[in-house]
Amino acid sequence: MGSLGASVDFVGLVAAEDVARHSALLAGNGVTPYLLGEDELPTGAIIVIVSGERRTMLTEKGANAKLTPDAVTDRLLTGAAILHFTGYSVFSQSHQASLRNLVQRATTLGVCISVDPASSGFIADFGVDRFLESVSVPTCSSPISRRVECSPGLTTRFTLRSGSATASMSSHSPSIRPVSS
């Protein structure tokens, strides 16, 4: 979005020696970086294996594992239109109160919340009700519409690969229903 001219800020945590390199890469694509450096852990990495329609992802969170929602300051939220985060942020159990606080701070400042819920398997393991409680039902669309789409009227539609997770999401509230891919 930054490369298309939208004002985009990115908050992240990388290995201290990678801050300048990653900041330059982000800035070169129109994104304002707010990267913190971690002295003990490396920058996170992901290997994606694609075989036909299947994707397998091997992740190492690295320094990113220490990033908390508190890194998103009210100064960054002031004037922001959208706060986007992934479900992986939700699954970090040690930061649940901090994440709920971030969502509350953002919505109080009039910022729309966008969530890419990530893996349906993770949501099923984490618990659908617990996931929805953590994100306080977001109020706008995720860029990955096949996974989650939310309207200003707080109508949430989830598509999850797991039948039991989809059924559980649908039964959570009449306003939550599965959508096709």
MOGI-V298891 format. One record per backbone hydrogen bond with DSSP energy under -1.0 kcal/mol. CO is the residue of the C=O (numbers start at 1). NH is the residue of the N-H. E is the energy in kcal/mol with one decimal. If there is no record, write none. Layout:
BEGIN
co,nh,e
CO,NH,E
CO,NH,E
END
This chain:
BEGIN
co,nh,e
1,6,-2.1
2,5,-1.6
8,32,-3.3
10,34,-2.9
12,36,-2.7
14,38,-2.5
15,18,-2.4
16,19,-1.1
18,22,-2.8
19,23,-2.5
20,24,-2.3
21,25,-2.1
22,26,-2.5
23,27,-2.8
24,28,-2.4
26,29,-1.5
26,31,-2.3
27,30,-1.9
32,10,-2.4
34,12,-1.6
36,14,-2.4
38,16,-2.7
42,63,-3.2
45,60,-2.6
47,58,-2.9
49,56,-2.7
51,54,-2.1
54,51,-2.6
56,49,-3.3
58,47,-2.5
60,45,-2.5
61,64,-1.6
62,65,-1.7
63,66,-2.3
64,67,-1.5
68,71,-2.2
69,72,-1.8
73,77,-1.9
74,78,-2.4
77,80,-2.1
81,112,-2.5
83,114,-2.9
85,116,-1.9
86,89,-1.4
87,91,-2.1
91,93,-1.5
92,95,-2.3
93,96,-1.1
95,99,-2.7
96,100,-2.5
97,101,-2.1
98,102,-2.2
99,103,-2.5
100,104,-2.4
101,105,-3.0
102,106,-2.7
103,107,-2.6
104,108,-2.3
105,109,-1.4
106,111,-2.8
107,110,-1.5
112,83,-2.9
114,85,-2.0
116,87,-3.1
119,123,-2.0
120,124,-2.7
121,125,-2.4
122,126,-2.9
123,127,-3.0
127,131,-2.5
128,132,-2.7
129,133,-2.4
130,134,-2.1
131,135,-1.8
132,137,-1.1
144,147,-1.9
144,148,-1.7
147,159,-1.7
149,157,-2.2
151,154,-2.1
155,151,-1.7
156,177,-1.0
157,149,-1.8
162,166,-2.7
163,167,-2.7
164,168,-2.2
165,169,-2.7
166,170,-2.8
167,171,-2.1
173,176,-2.0
END
